[in-house]
Amino acid sequence: MLAESLIALAGAGGTALVGAMATDAWQTVRAGAARLFTHGGAERQRAIAERLDHDAELVARAAEPERVRQGLAPAWQVEWEALLAERPELAEELRGFVERTVAALPRAEQHWTQHVTAHGHGRAYGALGGNVVVHEAAQPDPPAPGGGPGEAAEGPR
């Protein structure tokens, strides 16, 4: 199991990578990503290069490129996590890749903002480029009207 810091780094790597797709920085970013995957062997590097090209083409052709990027980011996070699980010593190289990639992105791609608001008794959950999973325990039944603790009220509920 990867440490939380490496999972976060992989998430940043996925987000930065897809943020660069279909931008002027793409060829440089693509070369940097492919270089990191050389540590997985020639076959893996070839498969990654083909996938990078395919995903970048999806973003370039999309009517809503940001929606496509948000869909692709978690998959690339998984790729980075797998690489870091095999080669944890690559963490610093990946961190440098993320920093260089973010710096190369057009200004509009460098900052993503999300606003989530809940009112009253509402709940709000948000995620950028990931998932939110919420587990809730069953809530106890409210006390019966006119009954004390542990006393059942007469009539239907």
N, C-alpha and C positions, 0 to 999 in steps of 0.2 A: 504494500500500500504506500502510495506516495505521500510525502509530507504536505500539509496544507499550503505551505509556501510554494512548493513545486506545482501543485494543482493550480494555484493562482497564477503562477508564471506561465503555465501552459495555456490558461484562459487568455491571458494578455497576448500570448503568441498567436493564438487563433484569431483574436479580434484584430490585432495589428495586421496579420497576414491578409485577411479578407478585406480589411479596410484599404489595402494597397491595390487590390485587384481592380483593373480597368482605370488606373490612374497613370500619370507620367512616371511614377516611381516603380511601377510594376516589374519591369525587367530586372532592375537592380535587386528588388526585394525577392523576386522569384529565384534569382541566382543565389542569394544568401540562404534562403530556405532550403533549396536543393543541396547546397554545400553542407548544411547541418545534417541532412539525411544521408550523406555519404558514409556516415558511421554505421549505417544499417546494411551496407553492402550494395553492390552495383544493381542487383535486381530491384531491391526496395527503392533505391534512388531513382531508377527509371520509372517505376510505378508512381512514385510521388511526383515526379516531373510531369508525367502525363495527367495526373489528377489536378495539379496546379494549373496546367494549361486549360483543362476542361472547365474547372471552376471559374477561372478568370473569364473564359468565354461566356459562361452563364451570366456572370455579372455584367459583362459588356453588352450582351444582347437584351438584358432585362428591361422591361418598362419601369420597374421599381427596383433599382439596384440595391438600395438599402435593405429591402425586405429579403433579397437573395443573400446578401452579406450576413444578415442576422441568422438566416437558416444554415449557412455554411460554417460560421464561427465555432459552434459546438463540436462539429465533426473534426475540425482542425485542432481544437483543444485536445480531443482524444488522441490524435496523431502525435502531438507534442508530448502528451502524458506517456504514451507508449515508448517514445524515444527516451524520455527521461527515466522511465522505469528500467530500461535496458542500460542506459548510459547516464547515470546521475551526474557525472562529472561534466556533462555538457550544459549544465544549468547556467553557468556564467556566460557561455557562448550564446545561449538562447536569450538571456537577459540583454546582452549587447545587441543582438539582432532586433529585439523588440524596441529598444531605445532608438536604434538607427532607423527602423521602419517608421515609428511614430514621428520622428523628426522629419522624415522625407514625405510624409503625407500632406496633401493639400490641407489648408487650415480647416476647411469644413469637415474633414475626416478625423481630425485630431481630438475633437471633443464631442462626446455623445451625452446628451442630457435627458433625463427621464424624471417626470414629476408624477408622483402617485399620491392621491389624497383620499382620505376616508372621513366620513362625518357620522356623528351620532354613535351608534354601536357598530358601525361598519368596519370591515377589515380591508386592508389594501396590501397587495403583494406586487412586487415588480422585479424584473430582471432584464438586463441587456445582454443579448447573446447567450442566454442560458435558460435554465428552467427554475421554476419555483415549485417545490413539493411541500405541501402542508399536511401534517397529520394532526388530527384533533381527537381528544378523548371525548367519550360521550358525556354530555352534560347531565347532572342529576336533575330529577324531576323537581319542580318548584314545590314548596310546602303546600299542603291541601288547605283550602280556605276554612278557617274555624278550627282546624286540627292543630294540635301541638306537634312537636317533633316526634316522628315515629308513629303518629296516629293517622290512620287512613280516613279519608273523608267519605261520607256516604254519597252514593249517586255516581253517575258516569263522569268520566274525566274528559 
